[in-house]
């Protein structure tokens, strides 16, 4: 539970820094009167209850894929059970787009969290207001620089710091509530309804900022595999939700008492003057933790996408010998750092950044509801009279939030949409191009039985084992044909090896290997891994005996085919996407490094393929 508080709730926990202020002082300003203040507080509370408590904690978190959560895990679960349906491809595209939107969110979250925390310096010590941007950039550079060393040691402090943070913001909120106890009436949904009845346009536009209070809700589901459903649910209901609502109500009570004087930063002005600077340090620590959770999430999502065939192979470093999930992907880390710093320098203030924030989150939430609809009807077989009213509420709430955020597109909402579209094009281009390449290779492949009968009798055999990596579990690998053509020999033991990534997060060791003896020294091996596992081929082969013999690495050679793609007018993809796929293929990490093959035992043979 302590770990869950430290990692899972960083994003939603830092929302009080900017969400309430932005609703009244953002791009669509609201009057500081009881109707609007009580209405906004009521909207925030019921949004947390419907979106976070009911939708994510109570329902979606029950849809675990062997314990794992997140959009890709849910997509793998849904598409795996609905294979062959007409709408399966549409569901897959929705899930991929949700993943693409996550990357836009993972750029904005560190920028807005750290910047909004550091802006407290201008409140506590106005003379240092000009240092806000340099301090924020320095913190962000430091945060991304420590990723290569792993976060296990830093992570040990996350839980206690976040518990301290939630305790402090709750206490400050309660002190303010005691002074204006009428704010507690905002728990009643009638205040949210009155807001819409008396000022419908303002209420609709306010949703674009109110949703900032629930950003990070999807992290509860994504991090379920690390902590389990019960600790996350318990932490939310008994620690995080009460602390957040106490603080939001405290901010509302402060505005009721002091009006516009407190609007510059109601979060920091809840604290006494002498305590504001320590609050800046505590809030900055919480913002760093929130950013760390998003960065780690980007690494995990990227690893899942690579394993599921949506992203080219990238270099993945493991930063912990004890925890397989702690990984570091250099390309993603530095790309995120550059984009986050550019965001900070371009938008300058957290208020400007919040205009860009929200659209990616609400888009992902809306897509999760679409996937949930498939889950309830196709997998769980819920009765229509239960599922339909529930889904109607979720679609109404998520749709309203998404529509309200679309109004922020000209003010910065274009950024996460642009990032989402670019990443979506890259993901779908790689998946489609990879499928086409495998089909073209399969078309040109010779049947293995014919090859064995003709080649085994005529070619010279040499001692040792040759492992030919192939993406298709049938036909003759191109590397084998090229090796025979150029070297005129075959090894005594020839193994055709295919690594398959399943739509389950983990595959047990006893189900890892499938071996077939093809005769005359030829064998076919299929290694199965889950999308959360690393494909360590040498480690798997050490557990396998083929033809009564072990795999000895010093007597085994690995043959890989390196394809050069030639864009052509053949049906498949547009030329520009074929060229994009060819560029991605050239820059993908070598299979030798990805599958952890011994570098001195690998032979690469090139071939050209038209797609």
C-alpha positions in Angstrom: 0.0 0.0 0.0 2.9 2.4 0.8 4.5 1.6 -2.5 1.2 2.2 -4.3 0.8 5.6 -2.6 4.4 6.5 -3.7 4.2 5.5 -7.3 0.6 5.3 -8.5 -0.9 8.5 -7.1 1.8 11.0 -7.9 0.1 12.4 -11.0 -3.4 12.7 -9.5 -1.9 13.8 -6.2 -0.2 16.9 -7.6 -3.4 18.0 -9.4 -4.4 20.4 -6.5 -1.3 22.5 -7.4 -3.1 23.8 -10.5 -6.5 22.2 -11.2 -8.7 24.4 -8.9 -6.9 27.6 -9.7 -7.0 26.9 -13.4 -10.8 26.4 -13.3 -11.3 30.0 -12.2 -8.3 31.8 -13.6 -7.6 29.8 -16.8 -8.6 30.4 -20.4 -12.3 30.4 -19.4 -12.5 32.4 -16.2 -15.4 31.9 -13.7 -16.9 34.4 -11.2 -15.8 33.9 -7.6 -19.3 33.4 -6.1 -20.8 30.5 -4.2 -22.7 29.2 -7.2 -19.4 28.6 -9.2 -17.1 27.7 -6.3 -19.6 25.1 -4.8 -20.4 23.9 -8.3 -16.8 23.3 -9.3 -16.0 21.5 -6.0 -19.1 19.3 -6.5 -18.1 18.5 -10.1 -14.6 17.5 -8.9 -15.9 15.2 -6.2 -18.5 13.5 -8.4 -15.9 13.2 -11.2 -13.6 11.4 -8.8 -16.4 9.1 -7.7 -17.6 8.2 -11.2 -14.4 8.2 -13.2 -11.8 7.0 -10.6 -13.8 5.1 -8.0 -16.5 3.5 -10.0 -15.0 3.2 -13.5 -11.4 2.4 -12.8 -11.2 1.0 -9.2 -14.5 -0.9 -9.1 -14.8 -2.2 -12.7 -11.8 -1.8 -15.1 -9.3 -2.9 -12.6 -11.1 -6.3 -12.5 -10.1 -6.7 -16.1 -6.5 -7.8 -15.5 -4.5 -9.7 -18.1 -2.8 -12.3 -15.8 -2.4 -9.5 -13.2 -1.2 -6.8 -15.6 -3.2 -3.6 -16.4 -3.0 -0.7 -18.8 -4.4 0.1 -22.3 -2.1 -2.4 -24.1 -2.8 -5.2 -21.6 -6.5 -4.5 -21.9 -6.2 -4.4 -25.7 -4.4 -7.8 -25.8 -7.0 -9.3 -23.5 -10.0 -8.0 -25.6 -8.5 -8.6 -29.1 -7.3 -12.1 -28.0 -10.8 -13.1 -27.0 -12.6 -11.5 -30.0 -10.4 -12.7 -32.8 -12.2 -13.0 -36.1 -15.0 -10.6 -35.3 -15.6 -7.8 -37.9 -14.9 -5.0 -35.4 -11.7 -6.5 -33.9 -9.4 -4.4 -36.1 -11.3 -1.2 -35.1 -10.8 -2.1 -31.4 -7.1 -2.7 -32.0 -6.7 0.7 -33.7 -8.5 2.4 -30.7 -6.2 0.7 -28.2 -3.1 1.7 -30.3 -4.4 5.3 -30.4 -4.8 5.3 -26.6 -1.2 4.2 -26.3 -0.1 7.0 -28.8 -2.0 9.6 -26.7 -0.1 8.3 -23.6 3.2 9.5 -25.0 1.7 13.0 -25.4 0.5 12.8 -21.8 4.0 11.6 -20.6 5.6 14.7 -22.0 3.1 17.2 -20.5 2.9 15.6 -17.0 6.5 16.3 -15.9 6.4 19.7 -17.4 3.2 20.9 -15.8 3.8 19.1 -12.4 7.3 20.4 -11.9 6.6 23.9 -13.2 3.5 24.4 -11.1 5.4 23.2 -8.0 8.4 25.5 -8.6 6.1 28.5 -9.2 5.5 28.4 -5.5 8.9 30.2 -5.2 7.3 33.3 -6.6 4.6 33.1 -3.9 6.9 32.3 -1.0 9.8 34.6 -2.1 8.7 37.0 -4.8 12.3 38.3 -5.3 13.2 34.9 -6.8 10.2 34.8 -9.2 12.6 35.1 -12.2 14.3 31.9 -11.3 11.2 29.7 -11.8 12.0 28.6 -15.3 15.8 27.9 -14.8 15.0 25.9 -11.6 12.3 23.9 -13.3 14.6 23.1 -16.3 17.5 22.1 -13.9 15.2 19.7 -11.9 13.9 18.1 -15.1 17.4 17.6 -16.6 18.5 16.0 -13.3 15.4 13.8 -13.2 16.0 12.4 -16.7 19.7 12.1 -16.1 19.3 9.7 -13.1 17.1 7.3 -15.0 20.1 5.3 -16.4 21.1 4.3 -12.8 17.7 2.9 -12.0 15.2 4.2 -9.5 15.0 1.4 -7.0 16.9 3.4 -4.3 15.0 6.6 -4.9 11.7 4.6 -5.0 12.2 3.5 -1.4 11.6 7.1 -0.3 8.6 7.7 -2.6 5.9 6.2 -0.3 6.8 8.1 2.9 7.2 11.4 1.0 3.8 11.0 -0.7 2.1 10.0 2.6 3.7 13.1 4.2 2.5 15.2 1.2 -1.1 13.9 1.4 -1.2 14.4 5.2 0.0 18.0 4.9 -2.4 19.0 2.1 -5.3 17.3 3.9 -4.4 19.1 7.2 -4.2 22.5 5.5 -7.5 21.9 3.8 -9.2 20.9 7.0 -7.9 24.1 8.8 -9.5 26.2 6.0 -12.8 24.1 6.0 -13.2 24.7 9.7 -13.2 28.5 9.0 -15.9 28.1 6.3 -17.8 24.9 7.0 -20.5 25.7 4.5 -18.2 24.4 1.8 -19.0 20.9 2.9 -22.4 21.2 1.3 -20.6 20.8 -2.1 -20.6 17.0 -1.5 -24.3 17.2 -2.7 -24.6 16.7 -6.4 -27.3 19.3 -6.5 -24.6 22.0 -6.6 -23.1 20.5 -9.7 -26.6 20.4 -11.3 -27.3 24.0 -10.3 -24.1 25.1 -11.9 -25.2 23.6 -15.2 -28.8 24.9 -14.9 -27.9 28.5 -14.1 -24.7 28.9 -16.2 -24.6 26.0 -18.8 -21.9 27.3 -21.1 -19.5 28.3 -18.3 -20.1 24.9 -16.7 -19.4 23.0 -19.9 -16.2 25.0 -20.5 -15.2 24.5 -16.8 -15.1 20.8 -17.4 -11.9 21.3 -19.5 -10.2 22.4 -16.2 -12.2 20.2 -13.7 -10.9 17.1 -15.5 -7.4 18.1 -14.4 -8.5 16.8 -10.9 -8.7 13.2 -12.3 -5.7 13.2 -14.6 -3.6 10.2 -13.5 -6.7 8.0 -13.0 -5.5 5.7 -15.8 -2.2 5.1 -13.8 -4.2 3.2 -11.2 -5.0 0.6 -13.9 -1.6 0.7 -15.6 0.4 0.1 -12.4 -1.9 -2.7 -11.2 0.7 -5.3 -12.2 3.2 -3.8 -9.7 1.0 -3.6 -6.6 -2.2 -5.5 -7.1 -5.8 -4.2 -7.2 -6.5 -4.3 -3.4 -3.6 -2.1 -2.2 -4.4 0.5 -4.9 -8.1 0.5 -4.2 -7.5 0.8 -0.4 -4.9 3.6 -0.8 -7.3 5.5 -3.0 -10.4 5.2 -0.8 -8.8 5.7 2.6 -5.8 8.0 1.9 -5.7 9.8 -1.5 -9.4 10.6 -2.1 -10.0 12.1 1.4 -6.7 14.1 1.3 -7.5 15.5 -2.2 -11.1 16.4 -1.4 -10.0 18.0 1.9 -7.5 20.2 0.0 -9.9 21.1 -2.8 -12.6 22.1 -0.3 -10.0 24.0 1.7 -9.0 25.9 -1.5 -12.7 26.6 -2.2 -13.3 27.8 1.3 -10.2 30.1 0.9 -11.7 31.6 -2.2 -15.1 32.1 -0.5 -13.4 34.1 2.2 -10.7 36.1 0.3 -11.9 36.1 -3.3 -9.5 37.2 -6.0 -6.7 37.9 -3.5 -6.1 34.2 -3.1 -6.5 33.3 -6.8 -2.8 33.6 -7.7 -2.2 30.2 -6.0 -4.9 29.0 -3.6 -2.8 25.8 -3.0 0.2 27.6 -1.5 -1.9 30.3 0.1 -3.6 27.7 2.3 -0.3 27.5 4.2 0.8 30.2 6.7 3.5 32.6 5.3 6.3 30.9 7.2 5.3 27.5 5.9 5.0 28.4 2.2 8.7 27.8 1.3 8.7 24.3 3.0 5.5 23.6 1.0 7.4 24.5 -2.2 10.0 21.9 -1.4 7.4 19.2 -0.4 5.3 19.9 -3.5 8.4 19.8 -5.8 9.3 16.4 -4.3 5.8 15.2 -5.0 6.0 16.6 -8.6 9.3 14.8 -9.2 7.7 11.6 -8.0 4.7 12.1 -10.3 7.1 12.7 -13.2 9.1 9.6 -12.3 6.0 7.5 -12.4 5.1 8.8 -15.8 8.6 8.2 -17.2 8.7 4.7 -15.8 5.3 4.1 -17.3 6.6 5.3 -20.7 9.4 2.7 -20.5 6.9 -0.1 -19.6 4.5 0.9 -22.3 7.3 1.0 -24.9 8.5 -2.5 -23.8 5.0 -3.9 -24.2 4.5 -2.2 -27.6 7.9 -3.7 -28.8 6.9 -7.2 -27.7 3.4 -6.9 -29.2 4.9 -5.8 -32.6 3.9 -2.1 -32.6 7.4 -0.5 -32.2 10.8 -1.6 -33.6 13.3 -3.3 -31.3 15.0 -0.7 -29.1 17.8 -1.0 -26.6 16.4 -1.9 -23.2 18.7 -1.8 -20.1 17.6 -3.5 -16.9 18.4 -1.4 -13.8 17.5 -3.9 -11.1 18.6 -7.5 -10.7 15.7 -8.2 -8.4 12.8 -6.5 -10.3 12.3 -7.3 -13.9 9.9 -4.4 -14.4 12.6 -1.8 -13.7 14.0 -0.9 -17.1 15.6 2.0 -18.9 15.2 2.8 -22.6 17.8 5.5 -23.6 16.0 6.6 -26.8 12.7 7.2 -25.0 14.3 8.8 -22.0 16.3 11.5 -24.0 13.4 12.1 -26.4 11.1 12.7 -23.5 13.6 15.0 -21.9 14.0 17.2 -25.0 10.3 17.4 -25.5 9.5 18.2 -21.9 12.1 21.0 -21.7 10.9 22.4 -25.0 7.3 22.5 -23.6 8.5 24.3 -20.4 10.4 26.9 -22.5 7.6 27.4 -25.0 4.6 27.6 -22.7 6.5 29.4 -19.8 3.8 28.9 -17.1 1.8 26.0 -15.8 -1.3 27.9 -16.6 -0.4 27.9 -20.3 0.6 24.3 -20.1 -2.7 23.2 -18.6 -4.4 24.3 -21.9 -2.4 21.5 -23.5 -3.1 19.1 -20.6 -6.3 17.0 -20.5 -7.1 16.3 -24.1 -4.8 13.2 -24.2 -6.1 12.0 -20.8 -9.7 12.4 -21.7 -9.2 10.8 -25.1 -7.5 7.8 -23.4 -10.4 7.6 -20.9 -13.0 7.6 -23.6 -11.1 4.8 -25.5 -10.9 2.8 -22.2 -14.7 3.1 -22.0 -15.0 1.7 -25.5 -12.8 -1.2 -24.6 -14.8 -1.6 -21.4 -18.0 -1.9 -23.5 -16.5 -4.8 -25.5 -15.3 -6.3 -22.2 -18.7 -6.2 -20.6 -20.7 -7.6 -23.5 -18.2 -9.9 -25.3 -16.1 -11.3 -22.5 -18.0 -10.9 -19.2 -21.5 -11.3 -20.7 -23.1 -8.8 -18.4 -26.9 -8.5 -18.8 -27.9 -5.5 -20.9 -30.0 -3.9 -18.2 -26.8 -3.7 -15.9 -24.2 -2.8 -18.5 -26.1 -0.3 -20.7 -27.0 2.3 -18.0 -23.5 2.1 -16.6 -21.8 2.5 -20.0 -24.2 5.4 -20.7 -23.0 7.2 -17.6 -19.4 6.6 -18.5 -19.8 7.7 -22.1 -21.7 10.8 -21.1 -19.1 11.8 -18.5 -16.0 11.0 -20.7 -17.6 12.4 -23.8 -18.4 15.7 -22.0 -14.9 16.0 -20.7 -13.4 15.2 -24.1 -15.7 17.7 -25.9 -14.8 20.4 -23.3 -11.1 19.8 -23.8 -11.5 20.1 -27.6 -12.2 23.8 -27.0 -8.6 24.1 -25.7 -7.0 22.9 -29.0 -6.1 26.4 -30.3 -4.5 27.3 -26.9 -2.2 24.3 -26.7 -4.4 21.2 -26.9 -3.0 20.7 -30.4 0.3 19.5 -29.0 -0.8 16.2 -27.4 -3.1 15.5 -30.4 -0.1 16.2 -32.8 2.1 13.8 -30.7 -0.7 11.2 -30.6 -1.2 11.3 -34.4 2.6 11.1 -35.1 3.1 8.2 -32.7 -0.1 6.5 -34.0 1.2 6.7 -37.6 4.6 5.2 -36.5 3.0 2.4 -34.5 0.5 1.4 -37.2 3.2 1.7 -40.0 5.5 -0.6 -38.1 2.8 -3.2 -37.4 1.5 -3.1 -41.0 4.9 -3.1 -42.6 6.1 -6.0 -40.4 3.0 -8.0 -41.3 3.6 -7.3 -45.1 7.3 -8.2 -44.8 6.5 -11.5 -43.2 3.9 -12.3 -45.9 6.4 -11.5 -48.7 9.0 -13.7 -47.0 6.5 -16.5 -46.6 5.6 -16.2 -50.3 9.2 -16.7 -51.4 9.9 -19.4 -48.8 10.6 -23.0 -49.9 8.7 -25.8 -48.1 11.0 -27.2 -45.4 10.4 -30.8 -46.3 11.4 -30.2 -49.9 14.5 -28.4 -48.8 15.6 -31.1 -46.4 15.2 -33.8 -49.0 17.3 -32.0 -51.6 19.9 -30.2 -49.5 20.6 -32.7 -46.8 21.7 -35.4 -49.3 23.9 -33.1 -51.5 25.4 -30.6 -49.1 28.5 -31.2 -47.0 27.9 -31.4 -43.3 30.3 -29.8 -40.8 30.5 -30.2 -36.9 28.5 -28.0 -34.6 25.1 -26.4 -34.3 23.6 -23.7 -36.5 20.6 -21.7 -35.2 18.7 -19.8 -37.9 16.4 -17.1 -36.5 13.2 -16.8 -38.4 10.0 -14.8 -37.8 7.7 -17.4 -39.4 7.4 -20.9 -38.0 7.1 -22.5 -41.4 9.2 -22.4 -44.6 13.0 -22.2 -45.0 14.7 -19.1 -43.5 16.4 -16.8 -46.0 19.6 -16.9 -43.9 19.7 -20.7 -44.4 19.3 -20.4 -48.1 22.0 -17.7 -48.4 24.3 -19.7 -46.1 24.0 -22.8 -48.3 24.3 -20.8 -51.5 27.5 -19.0 -50.5 29.2 -21.4 -48.1 28.1 -24.7 -49.6 27.8 -26.5 -46.2 25.3 -27.4 -43.5 26.0 -28.0 -39.9 25.4 -31.4 -38.3 22.6 -29.9 -36.3 20.4 -27.2 -37.9 17.8 -25.5 -35.7 15.1 -23.2 -37.1 14.2 -20.9 -34.2 11.2 -18.7 -33.9 10.5 -16.4 -30.9 6.8 -15.8 -30.4 5.3 -13.1 -28.1 1.9 -14.0 -26.8 -1.0 -11.7 -25.8 -0.4 -12.8 -22.2 2.0 -10.8 -19.9 3.9 -13.9 -18.8 4.5 -17.5 -20.1 5.5 -20.1 -17.6 8.9 -21.9 -18.0 7.2 -25.2 -18.6 5.3 -23.7 -21.6 8.3 -21.9 -23.0 9.6 -24.3 -25.6 8.0 -26.3 -28.4 10.4 -28.6 -30.3 9.9 -30.6 -33.5 12.4 -33.1 -35.0 12.2 -32.6 -38.8 14.7 -35.4 -39.6 18.2 -35.6 -41.0 19.6 -33.3 -38.3 17.0 -30.5 -38.7 14.9 -29.3 -35.8 12.3 -26.6 -35.3 12.1 -24.7 -32.0 9.5 -22.2 -31.0 10.2 -20.1 -27.9 7.1 -18.4 -26.3 7.3 -15.3 -24.1 4.7 -13.0 -22.6 4.7 -9.3 -23.6 6.1 -8.3 -20.2 9.1 -10.7 -20.5 12.5 -10.4 -22.1 13.4 -12.8 -24.8 16.7 -14.2 -23.6 17.4 -16.8 -26.2 20.7 -18.3 -24.9 19.1 -18.7 -21.4 16.2 -20.6 -22.9 18.4 -22.8 -25.1 20.4 -23.9 -22.1 17.3 -25.6 -20.8 16.6 -27.4 -24.1 17.9 -30.7 -25.3 17.6 -31.4 -29.0 18.5 -34.7 -30.5 19.8 -35.8 -27.1 22.4 -33.0 -26.9 22.7 -29.7 -25.0 23.3 -26.4 -26.6 27.0 -25.4 -26.0 27.4 -21.8 -26.9 31.0 -22.2 -28.1 29.9 -24.8 -30.6 26.7 -22.9 -31.7 26.5 -20.3 -34.4 23.5 -18.0 -34.8 22.5 -16.9 -38.3 20.4 -13.8 -38.7 18.8 -12.3 -41.9 19.1 -8.6 -42.2 16.4 -7.4 -44.7 16.9 -4.3 -46.9 13.4 -3.1 -47.9 12.7 -1.8 -51.4 9.6 0.3 -51.6 7.5 -0.8 -54.6 4.1 -0.2 -56.1 2.8 -3.6 -54.9 -0.4 -3.4 -53.0 0.2 -2.9 -49.3 1.1 0.5 -48.0 1.5 3.9 -49.6 5.0 4.7 -50.8 5.7 7.2 -48.0 4.7 4.7 -45.4 6.9 2.1 -47.0 9.8 4.5 -46.9 9.0 5.3 -43.2 8.9 1.6 -42.4 12.2 1.0 -44.2 13.8 3.9 -42.1 12.4 2.4 -38.9 13.8 -1.0 -39.8 17.2 0.4 -40.5 17.3 2.1 -37.1 15.9 -0.8 -35.1 18.2 -2.5 -32.6 19.9 -5.6 -34.0 18.2 -8.9 -33.2 21.6 -10.0 -31.8 21.4 -7.5 -28.9 17.6 -7.7 -28.5 17.6 -11.5 -28.1 20.9 -11.4 -26.1 22.8 -13.5 -28.5 26.6 -13.9 -27.8 28.3 -11.3 -30.1 31.1 -13.6 -31.2 28.7 -16.4 -32.3 26.5 -14.4 -34.7 26.6 -14.3 -38.5 24.3 -11.8 -40.4 23.3 -12.4 -44.0 21.6 -9.7 -46.0 18.6 -10.0 -48.4 16.3 -7.6 -50.2 12.6 -7.6 -49.9 9.9 -5.7 -51.8 6.7 -4.8 -49.8 
